[in-house]
Amino acid sequence: MYRFAKTAVNIGGHAVRQVRHGSTRQDFHSKYGNGLLVGGAVFCVGMWAYVLTQTGITWGFSPIGKVMPKPWRESEE
């Protein structure tokens, strides 16, 4: 538990020092984060548009209540 508390305080202190001195380095998320988010959203919307319009899948039809079992036949012995 001591290591966890020490690490948590160290991380918090490091963040405070960065804000205080304005020394924030540009990491991967701040550099590419918005572009990846927009690119992923465009890809996802494009793929779903293709699936919904081009594949011919029939959506929302359920056989429950429409399919009736055949009547039971007794074995003829």
Short mmCIF file of the C-alpha atoms (twelve columns), coordinates in Angstrom:
data_MODEL
# 
_entry.id   MODEL 
# 
loop_
_atom_site.group_PDB 
_atom_site.id 
_atom_site.type_symbol 
_atom_site.label_atom_id 
_atom_site.label_alt_id 
_atom_site.label_comp_id 
_atom_site.label_asym_id 
_atom_site.label_seq_id 
_atom_site.Cartn_x 
_atom_site.Cartn_y 
_atom_site.Cartn_z 
_atom_site.pdbx_PDB_model_num 
ATOM 1  C CA . MET A 1  0.000   0.000   0.000   1 
ATOM 2  C CA . TYR A 2  2.929   2.300   0.708   1 
ATOM 3  C CA . ARG A 3  4.270   1.932   -2.841  1 
ATOM 4  C CA . PHE A 4  0.866   2.757   -4.312  1 
ATOM 5  C CA . ALA A 5  0.483   5.904   -2.205  1 
ATOM 6  C CA . LYS A 6  4.043   6.995   -2.994  1 
ATOM 7  C CA . THR A 7  3.466   6.508   -6.738  1 
ATOM 8  C CA . ALA A 8  0.130   8.339   -6.623  1 
ATOM 9  C CA . VAL A 9  1.699   11.336  -4.889  1 
ATOM 10 C CA . ASN A 10 4.629   11.319  -7.312  1 
ATOM 11 C CA . ILE A 11 2.315   11.259  -10.351 1 
ATOM 12 C CA . GLY A 12 0.206   14.060  -8.876  1 
ATOM 13 C CA . GLY A 13 3.291   16.131  -8.110  1 
ATOM 14 C CA . HIS A 14 4.654   15.588  -11.599 1 
ATOM 15 C CA . ALA A 15 1.389   16.834  -13.143 1 
ATOM 16 C CA . VAL A 16 1.405   19.897  -10.892 1 
ATOM 17 C CA . ARG A 17 4.998   20.680  -11.874 1 
ATOM 18 C CA . GLN A 18 4.116   20.408  -15.562 1 
ATOM 19 C CA . VAL A 19 1.210   22.811  -15.228 1 
ATOM 20 C CA . ARG A 20 3.175   25.218  -13.066 1 
ATOM 21 C CA . HIS A 21 6.168   25.407  -15.394 1 
ATOM 22 C CA . GLY A 22 4.274   24.950  -18.648 1 
ATOM 23 C CA . SER A 23 6.537   22.092  -19.683 1 
ATOM 24 C CA . THR A 24 4.013   19.756  -21.217 1 
ATOM 25 C CA . ARG A 25 5.546   17.542  -23.846 1 
ATOM 26 C CA . GLN A 26 3.422   16.610  -26.791 1 
ATOM 27 C CA . ASP A 27 2.664   12.905  -26.511 1 
ATOM 28 C CA . PHE A 28 0.935   10.548  -28.911 1 
ATOM 29 C CA . HIS A 29 -2.600  11.309  -27.704 1 
ATOM 30 C CA . SER A 30 -2.299  15.055  -27.927 1 
ATOM 31 C CA . LYS A 31 -0.619  14.774  -31.313 1 
ATOM 32 C CA . TYR A 32 -2.833  12.200  -33.056 1 
ATOM 33 C CA . GLY A 33 -5.845  11.738  -30.758 1 
ATOM 34 C CA . ASN A 34 -8.438  13.863  -32.548 1 
ATOM 35 C CA . GLY A 35 -7.420  12.621  -35.984 1 
ATOM 36 C CA . LEU A 36 -7.674  9.003   -34.890 1 
ATOM 37 C CA . LEU A 37 -11.055 9.634   -33.274 1 
ATOM 38 C CA . VAL A 38 -12.462 11.281  -36.402 1 
ATOM 39 C CA . GLY A 39 -10.899 8.656   -38.678 1 
ATOM 40 C CA . GLY A 40 -12.329 5.831   -36.612 1 
ATOM 41 C CA . ALA A 41 -15.778 7.406   -36.585 1 
ATOM 42 C CA . VAL A 42 -15.717 7.898   -40.365 1 
ATOM 43 C CA . PHE A 43 -14.583 4.300   -40.879 1 
ATOM 44 C CA . CYS A 44 -17.284 2.941   -38.563 1 
ATOM 45 C CA . VAL A 45 -20.070 4.972   -40.184 1 
ATOM 46 C CA . GLY A 46 -18.847 4.008   -43.653 1 
ATOM 47 C CA . MET A 47 -18.748 0.306   -42.865 1 
ATOM 48 C CA . TRP A 48 -22.219 0.328   -41.299 1 
ATOM 49 C CA . ALA A 49 -23.575 2.281   -44.278 1 
ATOM 50 C CA . TYR A 50 -22.169 -0.417  -46.575 1 
ATOM 51 C CA . VAL A 51 -23.571 -3.242  -44.451 1 
ATOM 52 C CA . LEU A 52 -27.027 -1.683  -44.214 1 
ATOM 53 C CA . THR A 53 -27.355 -0.748  -47.881 1 
ATOM 54 C CA . GLN A 54 -25.359 -3.273  -49.914 1 
ATOM 55 C CA . THR A 55 -25.410 -6.670  -48.224 1 
ATOM 56 C CA . GLY A 56 -29.134 -7.405  -48.503 1 
ATOM 57 C CA . ILE A 57 -29.537 -8.443  -44.881 1 
ATOM 58 C CA . THR A 58 -33.156 -8.376  -43.759 1 
ATOM 59 C CA . TRP A 59 -33.325 -6.702  -40.386 1 
ATOM 60 C CA . GLY A 60 -35.864 -7.017  -37.606 1 
ATOM 61 C CA . PHE A 61 -37.875 -10.009 -38.788 1 
ATOM 62 C CA . SER A 62 -38.496 -12.558 -36.090 1 
ATOM 63 C CA . PRO A 63 -40.042 -15.992 -36.694 1 
ATOM 64 C CA . ILE A 64 -41.499 -16.083 -33.191 1 
ATOM 65 C CA . GLY A 65 -45.260 -16.386 -33.442 1 
ATOM 66 C CA . LYS A 66 -45.156 -16.885 -37.223 1 
ATOM 67 C CA . VAL A 67 -43.681 -20.349 -37.495 1 
ATOM 68 C CA . MET A 68 -45.981 -23.066 -36.228 1 
ATOM 69 C CA . PRO A 69 -44.804 -26.623 -35.589 1 
ATOM 70 C CA . LYS A 70 -46.242 -29.449 -37.650 1 
ATOM 71 C CA . PRO A 71 -48.955 -31.497 -35.941 1 
ATOM 72 C CA . TRP A 72 -47.660 -34.530 -34.076 1 
ATOM 73 C CA . ARG A 73 -48.175 -37.806 -35.863 1 
ATOM 74 C CA . GLU A 74 -48.632 -41.002 -33.931 1 
ATOM 75 C CA . SER A 75 -46.468 -43.868 -35.100 1 
ATOM 76 C CA . GLU A 76 -48.401 -46.386 -37.184 1 
ATOM 77 C CA . GLU A 77 -47.591 -49.829 -35.879 1 
# 
